[in-house]
Amino acid sequence: MRRLKRTVLSALIIAGGFLVASAAPLPAQAQEAKAQAQEATETYDVRQPEGQGKGMAQGAPVSVRLSENRNARKNAPKVVADLSTHTVAIKTDFAGTRVMLFGAIVGTAEEGKARPDLIVVIRGPSRLFKMHRKKRVGPIWVNADERIFRAAPGYYALLSSNILTDIAPADRLKKRGIGFEALQEHLLATAEGFKDLKEAELYAKAFVRLMKKKGLYRANDNGVNFTGRYLFRATFDLPANVPLGEYEADVYLWRAGKLLGKFTTKLEIEKRGFERLVYVFAHEQPLLYGIAAVIIAIAAGFTAAAIFRKD
């Protein structure tokens, strides 16, 4: 009898040891392997609707395994780009410059698919613009009522590897803020002082036309050139009257009318040297700048009178 009790007690101790071992946390490597397995294949338990399926109990759980092809996600096309310079210095002899954007389409291991298209948009800092319509008063023309666009980009360049309408539908481009139609809608959203929408649209079109004449708004359907199957470059000109501030260059990757990716890089345009000192002084101390300008003008006048005085 004692021997039987000892045997039962030993069996209980061994069984308890197995239970404790199974409840103990997994080692780090085992946990990592388990997490990877769960990440690669996810299992969802759903209940079978009543009255469906043969040979299964109604309401019994059904295991559905969903596997995700992660290699396909890694090989999805992406775009990377950079600028030839990230800072443009404005000095006395500045007469404009040209900046190059270059990059590559990566992750394109896709057999039988066409090369994606690219759209590059360079936007300058937003500024307040005032517009006036000329009105004749007697023999002279004067500025009439004032119209305002609160946040219009001071520079806008649109470059692409193909005709925009061949890359994506117009509504999708407009939704992303790409193109002059989207730009005009942005102008209308920031317009002030207009009688009605028709007048605002008229001024918005005139504003875009004037900025194009100044060289501050431009577009080129062949502005993005491929130097290989997946390497590309684009150049854009900055005129002498380009506004100062931070610029954004957005590179959009499209295929079959769908946006695959976007990459953004920045460009800074700033004054350097003596011009920067004068610019900062004029904007941070306008009163002192005005007084100094008047004193210099008076001194220059007296100096010129003394030099050219006839005795």
C-alpha positions in Angstrom: 0.0 0.0 0.0 2.8 2.4 0.9 4.5 1.5 -2.4 1.4 2.4 -4.3 1.1 5.7 -2.6 4.7 6.5 -3.4 4.2 5.7 -7.1 1.1 7.9 -7.3 2.9 10.8 -5.6 5.9 10.5 -7.9 3.6 10.6 -11.0 1.9 13.7 -9.6 5.2 15.5 -9.1 6.4 14.6 -12.6 3.1 15.8 -14.2 3.4 19.1 -12.2 6.9 19.6 -13.5 5.7 19.3 -17.1 2.9 21.8 -16.5 5.4 24.3 -15.0 7.8 23.9 -17.9 5.0 24.4 -20.5 3.9 27.6 -18.7 7.4 29.1 -18.5 8.3 31.9 -20.9 9.9 30.9 -24.2 13.6 31.8 -24.7 14.3 34.9 -26.8 15.2 33.0 -30.0 12.1 30.9 -29.7 9.9 34.0 -29.1 11.4 35.7 -32.1 10.8 32.6 -34.3 7.2 32.4 -33.1 6.7 36.1 -33.8 8.1 35.8 -37.3 5.8 32.8 -38.0 2.8 34.8 -36.8 3.8 37.8 -38.8 4.2 35.8 -42.0 0.9 34.0 -41.7 -2.0 35.3 -39.7 -4.9 33.1 -38.6 -8.4 34.4 -38.2 -11.2 32.4 -36.5 -14.7 33.1 -37.9 -18.0 31.5 -37.0 -19.8 29.6 -39.7 -23.3 30.9 -40.3 -26.2 28.8 -39.2 -27.3 26.2 -41.7 -24.3 26.4 -44.0 -21.7 23.7 -44.6 -22.1 20.0 -44.5 -20.4 17.8 -41.9 -19.7 20.7 -39.6 -21.3 21.7 -36.5 -23.4 24.9 -36.7 -21.6 27.8 -35.3 -18.3 26.0 -35.2 -15.1 28.1 -35.6 -13.6 27.9 -39.1 -9.8 28.7 -39.4 -8.9 31.0 -42.3 -5.2 31.5 -43.0 -4.2 34.6 -44.9 -0.6 34.7 -46.2 1.0 38.0 -47.3 3.6 38.1 -50.0 6.1 40.5 -48.4 8.6 40.2 -51.2 6.1 41.8 -53.5 5.8 44.8 -51.1 9.6 45.1 -50.9 9.9 45.1 -54.7 7.2 47.8 -55.2 8.6 50.8 -57.2 9.8 53.7 -55.2 11.5 57.0 -56.2 14.5 58.7 -54.6 15.9 62.0 -55.7 18.3 64.8 -54.8 19.3 68.3 -56.0 22.6 69.5 -57.4 22.5 72.1 -54.7 20.3 72.8 -51.7 21.2 76.5 -51.4 21.2 79.2 -54.0 23.0 82.4 -53.0 21.7 85.8 -54.3 24.5 88.3 -54.7 24.9 91.6 -56.6 25.8 89.8 -59.9 23.1 87.2 -59.7 21.4 86.9 -63.1 19.6 83.6 -62.6 20.7 80.0 -62.3 19.8 76.4 -63.3 19.3 73.6 -60.7 19.4 69.9 -61.6 17.2 67.3 -59.9 18.4 63.7 -60.4 17.3 60.4 -59.0 16.3 56.8 -59.6 13.3 54.4 -59.5 14.2 51.5 -57.2 12.5 48.2 -56.4 11.4 47.7 -60.0 11.8 43.9 -60.3 8.5 43.5 -62.2 8.6 41.5 -65.4 6.5 42.7 -68.3 5.4 46.0 -66.7 6.0 49.4 -68.3 8.4 51.9 -66.8 6.5 54.3 -64.5 6.1 58.0 -65.4 7.4 60.9 -63.3 6.0 64.4 -62.5 8.2 67.0 -60.7 6.7 70.0 -59.1 8.8 72.8 -57.6 6.9 75.3 -55.4 8.2 78.5 -54.0 7.2 80.1 -50.7 3.6 81.4 -50.6 3.1 85.1 -50.6 0.4 87.7 -50.6 -0.2 89.2 -54.1 -2.2 92.3 -54.8 -3.7 92.9 -58.3 -5.3 96.0 -59.8 -7.2 96.5 -63.0 -6.2 99.5 -65.0 -8.9 102.2 -65.2 -8.9 105.3 -67.4 -9.5 108.6 -65.6 -9.4 111.4 -68.1 -6.2 111.2 -70.2 -4.4 108.9 -67.8 -4.7 105.3 -66.7 -4.7 104.5 -63.0 -5.0 101.4 -60.8 -8.6 100.6 -59.9 -10.0 98.5 -57.1 -7.6 96.1 -55.3 -7.9 92.4 -55.5 -5.9 90.0 -53.3 -4.6 86.4 -53.4 -3.6 85.6 -49.9 -1.3 82.5 -50.5 0.0 82.2 -54.0 3.3 80.5 -54.6 6.0 82.9 -55.7 7.5 80.2 -58.0 5.9 77.2 -59.7 7.6 74.8 -62.1 5.9 71.7 -63.5 8.1 69.1 -65.2 7.1 65.6 -66.4 8.3 62.7 -68.4 5.1 62.6 -70.6 2.0 64.6 -71.3 0.1 65.0 -68.0 -3.2 63.7 -69.4 -1.3 60.5 -70.6 0.1 60.0 -67.1 -3.1 60.3 -65.0 -6.6 61.6 -65.3 -7.1 65.3 -64.7 -9.2 64.8 -61.6 -6.5 62.7 -59.9 -3.8 65.2 -60.7 -6.0 68.0 -59.4 -6.6 66.1 -56.2 -2.8 66.0 -55.6 -2.5 69.7 -56.4 -0.6 69.0 -59.7 -1.1 71.3 -62.7 -2.2 74.9 -63.3 -5.8 74.0 -63.0 -5.2 72.9 -59.4 -3.1 76.0 -58.9 -6.0 78.2 -60.1 -8.3 76.5 -57.7 -5.9 77.2 -54.9 -5.8 80.8 -55.9 -9.6 81.0 -55.8 -9.6 79.5 -52.3 -7.4 82.3 -51.1 -9.0 85.2 -53.0 -10.3 88.3 -51.3 -12.2 91.4 -52.5 -13.8 89.9 -55.6 -17.4 90.6 -56.5 -18.2 87.0 -57.6 -16.6 83.7 -58.6 -16.5 84.7 -62.3 -14.4 87.8 -61.6 -12.1 85.8 -59.3 -11.6 83.2 -62.1 -10.7 86.0 -64.5 -8.1 87.4 -62.2 -6.7 84.0 -61.3 -6.1 83.3 -65.0 -4.6 86.7 -65.5 -2.3 86.2 -62.5 -1.0 82.9 -63.8 -0.4 84.5 -67.3 1.6 87.4 -65.7 3.7 85.0 -63.6 4.5 83.0 -66.7 5.6 86.1 -68.5 8.0 86.9 -65.6 9.4 83.4 -65.9 8.2 82.4 -62.4 5.6 79.9 -63.6 6.6 77.4 -66.2 5.8 73.9 -67.5 7.5 71.3 -69.7 6.1 68.0 -70.7 9.6 66.7 -71.6 11.3 68.2 -68.5 12.1 64.8 -67.0 14.6 62.8 -69.0 15.6 59.2 -68.3 19.3 58.4 -68.6 18.8 54.7 -68.4 15.8 52.5 -67.7 15.3 53.8 -64.1 17.7 56.7 -63.8 16.4 60.2 -64.5 17.2 63.9 -64.3 15.4 67.2 -64.6 16.6 70.8 -64.8 14.7 73.9 -63.9 15.7 77.6 -64.3 15.5 80.2 -61.5 15.3 83.7 -63.0 17.0 86.8 -61.5 13.7 87.9 -59.9 13.1 84.6 -58.1 11.7 85.2 -54.6 13.7 84.3 -51.5 12.7 81.5 -49.1 12.3 77.7 -48.9 11.3 75.8 -51.9 9.9 72.2 -52.1 10.6 69.8 -55.0 8.0 67.0 -55.1 8.7 64.0 -57.3 5.6 61.9 -58.0 5.8 58.3 -59.4 2.8 57.2 -61.5 1.9 54.1 -63.5 -1.4 53.5 -65.3 -3.0 56.5 -63.7 -2.1 55.4 -60.1 0.2 57.1 -57.8 2.9 54.7 -56.6 5.1 57.0 -54.5 6.3 60.5 -53.7 9.6 61.9 -52.7 10.2 65.5 -51.4 13.4 67.5 -51.1 14.0 71.1 -50.3 15.9 74.1 -51.7 16.8 77.4 -49.9 17.2 80.7 -51.8 18.9 83.4 -49.7 20.9 86.6 -50.0 24.6 86.5 -49.2 27.3 89.1 -48.4 26.5 92.8 -48.2 23.1 92.3 -49.9 22.1 90.1 -47.1 23.1 92.7 -44.5 21.1 95.4 -46.2 18.1 93.0 -46.7 18.0 92.0 -43.0 18.5 95.6 -41.8 15.6 96.8 -44.1 13.2 94.1 -42.8 14.1 94.0 -39.2 14.7 97.8 -38.6 12.5 99.5 -41.3 12.5 102.9 -39.5 16.2 103.1 -39.1 16.7 101.8 -42.6 14.4 104.6 -43.9 16.3 107.3 -41.9 19.7 106.0 -43.1 18.5 106.0 -46.7 17.3 109.6 -46.5 20.6 110.7 -44.9 22.7 108.9 -47.5 20.6 110.5 -50.3 21.0 114.0 -48.8 24.8 113.4 -48.4 25.1 112.1 -52.0 23.2 115.2 -53.2 25.5 117.6 -51.4 28.6 115.7 -52.6 27.4 115.8 -56.2 26.6 119.6 -55.9 30.1 120.2 -54.5 31.9 118.3 -57.2 30.0 119.8 -60.1 29.8 123.3 -58.7 30.9 126.1 -61.0 32.8 129.0 -59.5 
